[in-house]
Amino acid sequence: MDTTIKTHNLQRHYRMGDEMIHALRGVDLTIQRGEYVAIMGPSGSGKSTLMNMIGCLDSPDEGEYWLNGKLVSSMKDRELARVRNKEVGFVFQTFNLLPRANALHNVELPLIYAGMKRHERIVRAKRSLERVGLGDRMMHRPSEMSGGQRQRVAVARALVTEPSILLADEPTGNLDSGTSREIMDLFNELHGAGHTIVLVTHEHDIAKHARRIVMFRDGTIAEDIQNNGQIH
């Protein structure tokens, strides 16, 4: 099995006034291609900082981060942005959709930034929307959709670049329990299709969908548990 994510001695510090915050304290983590991993922990535990590192949104103060064999922790901003746009698909709690654009255009956006020709963009965006069950809602704007449908659009947008990692930050945080189950069923399907998924959450019932749960506390990994459907 190929290694997609590997961190070694990952450290990140922030200064808040006179106080130094140690957000990550030497994190060693390996995630293989095709794994489904939930990262859990209370507020301030370091899970969001780690997500920013994995998503190439931030760089460590010390340590190394390898993504598909590339040492991204040493990259400059422009190179980091290129890797981020190609290798990472983001799904956020707040959907982050353009309100005046229809679903198809929202999903197209990463491909526009990548410089892809219009015909190929549309084919790819339509295929991505069909994958998440929204083939009949492509021309609808976010205001004409339910919360669950909007999150499906966000998932389709994350998938359209065919990324190495699907990185989901509290993806059900704005959804009711029934819709949350639908979105988690979608993630289960994507994992079954071979996608590498890293899910950041503080909710146990969401984390239990993953096959592995990494618990953070005070900037370090407190537990790393394999979940074979036994964690509830």
PAZAPA-4460 file (N, C-alpha, C; in steps of 0.05 Angstrom, whole numbers, plus 32768, in hexadecimal, padded with zeros to 4 digits):
% residues 232
    n_x    n_y    n_z   ca_x   ca_y   ca_z    c_x    c_y    c_z   seq   type   mol
   8011   7FE8   8000   8000   8000   8000   8012   8019   8000     1      M     A
   800B   802D   7FEF   801B   8045   7FED   8014   8059   8003     2      D     A
   8029   8067   800C   8025   807C   8020   801D   8096   8012     3      T     A
   8006   80A1   801B   7FFD   80BB   8010   8007   80D2   8021     4      T     A
   8004   80CF   803C   800B   80E4   804F   801F   80D9   8063     5      I     A
   8035   80E8   8067   8048   80E0   807C   8053   80FA   8089     6      K     A
   8050   80FB   80A3   805C   8112   80B2   8070   8107   80C6     7      T     A
   8085   8117   80CA   809A   8110   80DD   80A1   8128   80EE     8      H     A
   809C   8125   8108   80A3   813A   811C   8097   8155   8114     9      N     A
   807E   8155   810C   8071   816D   8102   806B   817F   811A    10      L     A
   8074   8198   8118   8071   81AC   812E   8067   81C6   8123    11      Q     A
   8054   81D2   8132   804A   81ED   812A   8044   81FD   8143    12      R     A
   804F   8215   8144   804C   8227   815B   8040   8241   8152    13      H     A
   8030   824C   8164   8023   8266   815F   8029   8278   8178    14      Y     A
   802C   8291   8173   802F   82A4   8189   8015   82B3   818C    15      R     A
   8009   82B3   81A4   7FF2   82C2   81AA   7FF9   82D5   81C1    16      M     A
   7FFD   82EE   81BA   8007   8301   81CF   8022   82F8   81D8    17      G     A
   8024   82F5   81F2   803E   82EC   81FE   8040   82CE   8200    18      D     A
   802B   82C0   81F8   802A   82A3   81FC   8031   8294   81E2    19      E     A
   8041   827F   81E3   8047   826E   81CC   8035   8255   81CD    20      M     A
   8025   8252   81B9   8013   823B   81B7   8020   8225   81A6    21      I     A
   8023   820D   81B2   802F   81F6   81A3   8018   81E6   8198    22      H     A
   8010   81EC   817F   7FF9   81DF   8173   7FFE   81C2   816B    23      A     A
   8016   81BD   8161   801F   81A2   815B   803A   819D   8168    24      L     A
   803D   8186   8175   8055   8181   8184   8062   8167   817B    25      R     A
   806D   8167   8163   807C   8150   8159   806A   8139   8150    26      G     A
   8058   813E   813D   8045   812A   8134   8051   8118   811E    27      V     A
   804F   80FE   8123   8057   80EA   810F   803D   80DB   8107    28      D     A
   8037   80DD   80ED   801E   80D1   80E4   8022   80C7   80C7    29      L     A
   8019   80AE   80C2   801A   80A3   80A7   7FFE   809A   809F    30      T     A
   7FF5   80A2   8087   7FDB   809A   807D   7FE0   808E   8061    31      I     A
   7FD6   8075   805D   7FDA   8067   8044   7FC5   806F   8030    32      Q     A
   7FCB   806B   8017   7FB7   8070   8002   7F9F   805E   8006    33      R     A
   7F87   806B   8004   7F6E   805C   8007   7F64   805A   8024    34      G     A
   7F73   8065   8037   7F6A   8064   8053   7F53   8079   8057    35      E     A
   7F43   8074   806C   7F2E   8086   8074   7F33   808C   8092    36      Y     A
   7F3E   80A4   8097   7F47   80AB   80B2   7F38   80C3   80BD    37      V     A
   7F2F   80C0   80D6   7F22   80D7   80E4   7F36   80E2   80F8    38      A     A
   7F3A   80FC   80F8   7F4B   8109   810B   7F39   8118   811F    39      I     A
   7F3B   8110   8139   7F29   811A   814D   7F3A   8128   8163    40      M     A
   7F2B   8138   8173   7F38   8145   818A   7F28   815E   8192    41      G     A
   7F2B   8166   81AB   7F1D   817E   81B3   7F28   8197   81A6    42      P     A
   7F1A   81AD   81A9   7F24   81C7   819F   7F3F   81CD   81AA    43      S     A
   7F52   81D5   8199   7F6D   81DB   81A2   7F7F   81C4   81A4    44      G     A
   7F76   81AC   819B   7F87   8194   819D   7F9C   8192   8187    45      S     A
   7F98   81A1   8172   7FAB   81A0   815C   7FA1   8194   8142    46      G     A
   7F88   818A   8143   7F7D   817C   812B   7F79   818F   8114    47      K     A
   7F70   81A7   8119   7F6C   81BA   8103   7F87   81C4   80F7    48      S     A
   7F9B   81C7   8109   7FB6   81CE   80FF   7FC1   81B8   80EE    49      T     A
   7FBD   819F   80F6   7FC6   8188   80E6   7FB8   8188   80CB    50      L     A
   7F9E   818D   80CB   7F8F   818E   80B2   7F9A   81A3   809F    51      M     A
   7FA1   81BA   80AA   7FAD   81CF   8099   7FC8   81C6   808D    52      N     A
   7FD7   81B7   809C   7FF1   81AC   8092   7FEC   8198   807C    53      M     A
   7FD9   8184   8082   7FD4   8170   806E   7FC9   817C   8054    54      I     A
   7FB8   8191   8057   7FAC   819E   8040   7FBE   81B2   8032    55      G     A
   7FD7   81B4   803B   7FEB   81C6   802F   7FE2   81E3   8031    56      C     A
   7FD3   81EA   8047   7FCA   8205   804C   7FDE   8213   805F    57      L     A
   7FEF   8204   806C   8002   820E   807F   801B   81FD   807E    58      D     A
   8031   8207   8088   804A   81F8   8089   8054   81F6   80A6    59      S     A
   8061   81E0   80AD   806B   81DC   80C8   8082   81EE   80CF    60      P     A
   8086   81F3   80E9   809E   8201   80F2   80B6   81EE   80F3    61      D     A
   80B0   81D5   80F9   80C4   81C0   80F9   80B7   81A6   80F0    62      E     A
   80C8   8194   80E7   80BE   817A   80DE   80B9   8178   80C0    63      G     A
   80AF   8161   80B7   80AC   815D   809A   8090   8152   8095    64      E     A
   8085   8159   807D   806C   814F   8073   8070   8146   8056    65      Y     A
   806B   812C   8052   806E   8121   8037   8052   811A   802D    66      W     A
   804C   8122   8014   8033   811C   8007   8039   810E   7FED    67      L     A
   8031   80F5   7FEB   8037   80E4   7FD3   8055   80E5   7FCD    68      N     A
   8066   80E3   7FE1   8082   80E2   7FDD   8090   80FD   7FD9    69      G     A
   8080   8113   7FD9   808C   812D   7FD5   808E   813B   7FF0    70      K     A
   80A5   8147   7FF5   80A9   8156   800E   809D   8171   800C    71      L     A
   8083   8173   8013   8075   818D   800F   807B   81A1   8025    72      V     A
   8085   8197   803C   808A   81AA   8052   80A1   81BD   804C    73      S     A
   80B1   81B8   8037   80C6   81CA   8030   80C0   81DB   8017    74      S     A
   80A7   81D9   800D   809F   81E7   7FF5   8099   8205   7FFB    75      M     A
   809E   8215   7FE7   8096   8232   7FE8   8078   8234   7FE2    76      K     A
   806C   824B   7FE7   804F   824F   7FE6   8043   8248   7FCB    77      D     A
   8051   8250   7FB5   8045   824B   7F9A   8045   822D   7F94    78      R     A
   805A   821F   7F9B   805C   8203   7F96   8048   81F4   7FA8    79      E     A
   8045   81FE   7FC1   8032   81F2   7FD4   8015   81F5   7FC9    80      L     A
   800F   820C   7FBE   7FF4   8211   7FB3   7FEF   81FE   7F9C    81      A     A
   8003   81F9   7F8B   7FFF   81E7   7F74   7FFA   81CA   7F7E    82      R     A
   8008   81C1   7F92   8004   81A7   7F9D   7FE8   81A5   7FAA    83      V     A
   7FE1   81BA   7FB9   7FC7   81BB   7FC7   7FB0   81B9   7FB2    84      R     A
   7FB1   81C8   7F9D   7F9C   81C9   7F89   7F99   81AE   7F7A    85      N     A
   7FAF   81A0   7F77   7FAF   8187   7F68   7FAA   816F   7F7A    86      K     A
   7FB4   816F   7F92   7FB5   8156   7FA2   7FA0   8155   7FB8    87      E     A
   7F94   816C   7FBF   7F82   816C   7FD7   7F66   8177   7FCE    88      V     A
   7F52   8167   7FD6   7F36   8170   7FD2   7F2A   8177   7FED    89      G     A
   7F21   8190   7FF1   7F17   8199   800A   7EF9   8199   800C    90      F     A
   7EEE   818F   8022   7ED2   8191   8028   7ED0   819F   8044    91      V     A
   7EC2   81B6   8044   7EC0   81C6   805C   7EA4   81C5   8069    92      F     A
   7EA3   81CC   8082   7E89   81CC   8091   7E76   81E0   8084    93      Q     A
   7E80   81F7   807A   7E6F   820C   8070   7E6A   820B   8052    94      T     A
   7E72   81F6   8045   7E6D   81F0   8028   7E7F   8202   8016    95      F     A
   7E81   821C   801C   7E91   822E   800C   7E8A   822E   7FEE    96      N     A
   7E71   8230   7FE9   7E68   8231   7FCD   7E62   824E   7FC5    97      L     A
   7E65   8254   7FAB   7E5E   826E   7FA1   7E3F   826F   7F9F    98      L     A
   7E32   8282   7FAD   7E15   8282   7FAF   7E07   8287   7F94    99      P     A
   7E13   8296   7F82   7E06   829D   7F69   7E0C   828A   7F52   100      R     A
   7E1E   8277   7F57   7E26   8264   7F43   7E16   824A   7F47   101      A     A
   7E10   823D   7F31   7E02   8223   7F33   7E16   820D   7F3C   102      N     A
   7E0B   81F5   7F41   7E1C   81DF   7F4B   7E33   81D9   7F37   103      A     A
   7E2C   81D8   7F1D   7E40   81D1   7F09   7E58   81E5   7F0A   104      L     A
   7E51   81FE   7F0B   7E67   8212   7F0B   7E77   8211   7F25   105      H     A
   7E6A   820C   7F3B   7E78   820A   7F55   7E8C   81F3   7F54   106      N     A
   7E84   81DC   7F47   7E96   81C5   7F46   7EAC   81CA   7F31   107      V     A
   7EA6   81D9   7F1D   7EBA   81E0   7F08   7ED2   81F0   7F12   108      E     A
   7ECD   8200   7F28   7EE0   8215   7F30   7EFD   820B   7F32   109      L     A
   7F03   81F5   7F40   7F1F   81ED   7F42   7F2C   81E7   7F27   110      P     A
   7F1C   81DF   7F14   7F26   81D9   7EF9   7F2B   81F2   7EE9   111      L     A
   7F1B   8207   7EEF   7F21   8221   7EE2   7F3C   822C   7EEC   112      I     A
   7F40   822A   7F07   7F5A   8233   7F12   7F71   8222   7F07   113      Y     A
   7F6C   8209   7F00   7F81   81F8   7EF6   7F86   81FC   7ED8   114      A     A
   7F75   820D   7ECC   7F7A   8214   7EAF   7F6F   81FF   7E9C   115      G     A
   7F5C   81EE   7EA5   7F51   81DA   7E93   7F3E   81E6   7E7F   116      M     A
   7F3D   81DB   7E67   7F2B   81E5   7E52   7F0E   81E0   7E5A   117      K     A
   7EFC   81F2   7E4F   7EE0   81F2   7E58   7ED2   81D8   7E54   118      R     A
   7ED5   81CC   7E3C   7EC6   81B3   7E37   7ECE   819D   7E4B   119      H     A
   7EE8   819A   7E4F   7EF1   8185   7E62   7EE8   818B   7E7F   120      E     A
   7EE8   81A5   7E86   7EDF   81AD   7EA1   7EC2   81A4   7EA5   121      R     A
   7EB1   81AA   7E92   7E95   81A4   7E95   7E90   8186   7E96   122      I     A
   7E9E   8176   7E86   7E9C   8159   7E87   7EA4   814F   7EA3   123      V     A
   7EBA   8159   7EAD   7EC4   8150   7EC7   7EB1   8158   7EDD   124      R     A
   7EA7   8171   7EDC   7E95   817B   7EF1   7E7B   816C   7EF1   125      A     A
   7E70   8166   7EDA   7E57   8157   7ED8   7E5B   813B   7EE4   126      K     A
   7E71   812E   7EDD   7E77   8113   7EE7   7E7A   8113   7F05   127      R     A
   7E86   8128   7F10   7E8A   812A   7F2D   7E6F   812E   7F3B   128      S     A
   7E5E   813E   7F30   7E43   8142   7F3C   7E32   8128   7F3B   129      L     A
   7E35   811A   7F25   7E27   8100   7F23   7E30   80EC   7F37   130      E     A
   7E4A   80ED   7F3E   7E55   80DB   7F52   7E49   80DF   7F6D   131      R     A
   7E41   80F8   7F73   7E36   80FD   7F8E   7E17   80FF   7F8D   132      V     A
   7E0C   80F5   7F77   7DEE   80F3   7F75   7DE0   810D   7F6F   133      G     A
   7DEE   811F   7F62   7DE1   8139   7F5B   7DE0   813E   7F3D   134      L     A
   7DDF   8129   7F2E   7DDD   812C   7F11   7DC5   813D   7F07   135      G     A
   7DB0   813D   7F17   7D98   814C   7F10   7D96   8168   7F1C   136      D     A
   7DAC   8171   7F2A   7DAB   818B   7F38   7DC1   819D   7F2F   137      R     A
   7DCD   8197   7F18   7DE5   81A6   7F10   7DE0   81C4   7F0C   138      M     A
   7DC8   81CB   7F03   7DC3   81E7   7EFD   7DB6   81F7   7F14   139      M     A
   7DB4   81EA   7F2B   7DA9   81F7   7F43   7DBF   8206   7F52   140      H     A
   7DB7   821D   7F5D   7DC9   822D   7F6E   7DC7   8222   7F8B   141      R     A
   7DDB   8229   7F9B   7DDA   8220   7FB7   7DC1   8226   7FC6   142      P     A
   7DB5   823E   7FC1   7D9C   8246   7FCE   7D85   8234   7FC7   143      S     A
   7D87   8225   7FB1   7D71   8214   7FA8   7D76   81F7   7FB0   144      E     A
   7D89   81F3   7FC2   7D90   81D8   7FCB   7D8E   81D6   7FE9   145      M     A
   7D8B   81BD   7FF3   7D8C   81B8   800F   7DA9   81B8   8019   146      S     A
   7DAD   81B8   8033   7DC8   81B8   803E   7DD8   819F   8035   147      G     A
   7DCA   8188   8035   7DD8   8170   802C   7DE0   8171   800F   148      G     A
   7DCF   817C   7FFE   7DD6   817F   7FE2   7DED   8193   7FDE   149      Q     A
   7DED   81A8   7FED   7E04   81BB   7FEB   7E1E   81AE   7FF3   150      R     A
   7E1D   819D   8008   7E35   818F   8010   7E3E   817B   7FFB   151      Q     A
   7E2B   816F   7FED   7E32   815D   7FD7   7E3F   816C   7FC0   152      R     A
   7E36   8184   7FBB   7E43   8195   7FA7   7E60   819A   7FB0   153      V     A
   7E64   81A0   7FC9   7E7F   81A5   7FD4   7E90   818C   7FD1   154      A     A
   7E85   8174   7FD6   7E94   815B   7FD2   7E9B   8157   7FB5   155      V     A
   7E88   815C   7FA3   7E8D   815A   7F86   7EA4   816D   7F7E   156      A     A
   7EA3   8185   7F88   7EB9   8198   7F82   7ED4   818E   7F8C   157      R     A
   7ED4   8182   7FA4   7EED   8177   7FAF   7EF7   8160   7F9E   158      A     A
   7EE5   8150   7F92   7EED   8139   7F82   7EF6   813F   7F66   159      L     A
   7EEE   8157   7F5C   7EF0   815B   7F3F   7F0C   815C   7F35   160      V     A
   7F1F   8163   7F46   7F3C   8164   7F3E   7F49   8148   7F41   161      T     A
   7F3A   8134   7F49   7F44   8119   7F4E   7F5C   811A   7F61   162      E     A
   7F57   8125   7F79   7F6D   8129   7F8C   7F77   810F   7F9A   163      P     A
   7F8F   8111   7FA6   7F99   80FA   7FB5   7F8B   80F7   7FCF   164      S     A
   7F82   810D   7FDB   7F76   810D   7FF6   7F5B   811C   7FF4   165      I     A
   7F47   8111   8001   7F2F   8120   8006   7F30   8129   8024   166      L     A
   7F31   8143   8028   7F35   814D   8043   7F1C   815C   804C   167      L     A
   7F0E   8150   8060   7EF4   815A   8068   7EF6   8166   8085   168      A     A
   7EEF   817F   8087   7EF0   818D   80A1   7ED4   8190   80AC   169      D     A
   7ECC   8181   80C0   7EB2   8182   80CC   7E9C   8183   80B6   170      E     A
   7E9C   816F   80A4   7E8A   8172   808C   7E6D   8170   8092   171      P     A
   7E65   8167   80AA   7E49   8165   80B1   7E41   817A   80C6   172      T     A
   7E53   818D   80CC   7E4E   81A0   80E2   7E36   81B1   80DF   173      G     A
   7E2D   81B6   80C6   7E16   81C7   80C1   7DFD   81B7   80B8   174      N     A
   7DFE   819D   80BC   7DE8   818C   80B2   7DDA   817E   80C9   175      L     A
   7DC0   8178   80C4   7DB1   8169   80D8   7DBA   814C   80D8   176      D     A
   7DB1   813C   80EB   7DBB   8121   80EE   7DB5   810F   80D6   177      S     A
   7D9D   8111   80CB   7D96   8101   80B4   7DA8   8107   809C   178      G     A
   7DAB   8121   8096   7DBC   8129   8080   7DD9   8122   8085   179      T     A
   7DE2   8124   809E   7DFD   811C   80A5   7E03   80FF   809E   180      S     A
   7DEF   80EE   80A3   7DF2   80D2   809C   7DF5   80CE   807E   181      R     A
   7DE6   80DD   806F   7DE7   80DB   8052   7E03   80E3   8048   182      E     A
   7E0E   80F9   8053   7E29   8102   804B   7E3E   80EE   8053   183      I     A
   7E3B   80E2   806B   7E4F   80CE   8074   7E4C   80B5   8063   184      M     A
   7E34   80AE   805A   7E31   8097   8048   7E3F   809D   802E   185      D     A
   7E3F   80B6   8024   7E4D   80BD   800C   7E6B   80BA   8010   186      L     A
   7E76   80C3   8027   7E92   80BF   802C   7E99   80A1   802D   187      F     A
   7E87   8091   8039   7E8C   8074   8039   7E8E   8069   801D   188      N     A
   7E7D   8072   800B   7E7D   806A   7FEF   7E98   8072   7FE2   189      E     A
   7EA0   808B   7FE7   7EB9   8095   7FDB   7ED1   8085   7FE5   190      L     A
   7ED1   807E   7FFF   7EE6   806D   800A   7EE6   8052   7FFC   191      H     A
   7ECE   8047   7FF9   7ECC   802D   7FEB   7ED6   802E   7FCF   192      G     A
   7ED5   8045   7FC2   7EDF   8049   7FA7   7EFD   804E   7FA6   193      A     A
   7F0A   804E   7FBE   7F27   8051   7FBF   7F32   806B   7FC7   194      G     A
   7F21   807F   7FCE   7F2B   8099   7FD5   7F38   8099   7FF1   195      H     A
   7F4D   80A9   7FF4   7F59   80AE   800E   7F4B   80C5   801B   196      T     A
   7F3F   80C0   8033   7F2F   80D5   8040   7F3A   80DA   805B   197      I     A
   7F3E   80F4   8061   7F46   80FD   807C   7F30   8110   8086   198      V     A
   7F23   8107   809B   7F0B   8115   80A6   7F13   8121   80C1   199      L     A
   7F0F   813B   80C3   7F14   8149   80DD   7EF9   814F   80EA   200      V     A
   7EF6   8144   8103   7EDC   8148   8110   7EE0   8146   812F   201      T     A
   7ECD   8151   813D   7ECD   814D   815A   7EB5   813B   8163   202      H     A
   7EA7   8131   814F   7E8F   8120   8155   7E95   8103   8152   203      E     A
   7E91   80F4   8167   7E97   80D7   8167   7E86   80C8   8152   204      H     A
   7E6C   80CF   8150   7E5B   80C0   813D   7E63   80C5   8120   205      D     A
   7E70   80DB   811B   7E7B   80E0   8100   7E95   80D1   80FC   206      I     A
   7EA6   80D3   8110   7EC1   80C6   810E   7EBF   80A8   810B   207      A     A
   7EAA   809C   8116   7EA8   807E   8116   7EA4   8073   80F9   208      K     A
   7E9D   8084   80E6   7E9B   807C   80CA   7EB7   8075   80BF   209      H     A
   7ECC   8082   80C9   7EE7   807D   80BF   7EF1   8062   80C8   210      A     A
   7F06   8058   80BA   7F11   803E   80C1   7F28   8041   80D5   211      R     A
   7F30   805A   80DA   7F46   805F   80ED   7F40   807A   80FA   212      R     A
   7F45   807C   8114   7F3F   8094   8123   7F59   809D   8131   213      I     A
   7F62   80B5   812B   7F7A   80C0   8138   7F71   80D6   814B   214      V     A
   7F76   80D2   8165   7F6E   80E5   8179   7F84   80F8   8180   215      M     A
   7F7F   8112   817F   7F93   8126   8186   7F8D   8132   81A2   216      F     A
   7FA2   8138   81B0   7FA0   8145   81C9   7FBA   8155   81CE   217      R     A
   7FB7   816F   81D3   7FCE   8181   81D9   7FE4   817F   81C4   218      D     A
   7FDB   817F   81AA   7FEF   8180   8194   7FFD   8166   818E   219      G     A
   7FF4   8150   819A   8001   8136   8194   7FEB   8121   818F   220      T     A
   7FF3   810B   8184   7FE1   80F5   8180   7FDE   80E5   819A   221      I     A
   7FC6   80E5   81A5   7FC1   80D7   81BE   7FBA   80BA   81B9   222      A     A
   7FAB   80B4   81A4   7FA3   8099   819D   7FA1   8097   817F   223      E     A
   7FA7   807F   8175   7FA4   8078   8158   7F97   805D   8157   224      D     A
   7F7D   805D   8150   7F6C   8045   8153   7F62   803C   8138   225      I     A
   7F65   8022   8133   7F58   8016   811B   7F3B   8011   8122   226      Q     A
   7F29   8019   8110   7F0D   8016   8115   7F01   8002   8101   227      N     A
   7EF9   7FEB   810A   7EED   7FD7   80F9   7ECF   7FD5   80FE   228      N     A
   7EC3   7FED   8102   7EA6   7FEE   8108   7E9F   7FE9   8125   229      G     A
   7EB4   7FE8   8136   7EAF   7FE2   8152   7EAD   7FFB   8164   230      Q     A
   7EB5   8012   8159   7EB5   802B   8169   7E9A   8039   8165   231      I     A
   7E8C   803D   817B   7E72   804A   817A   7E71   8061   818E   232      H     A
***
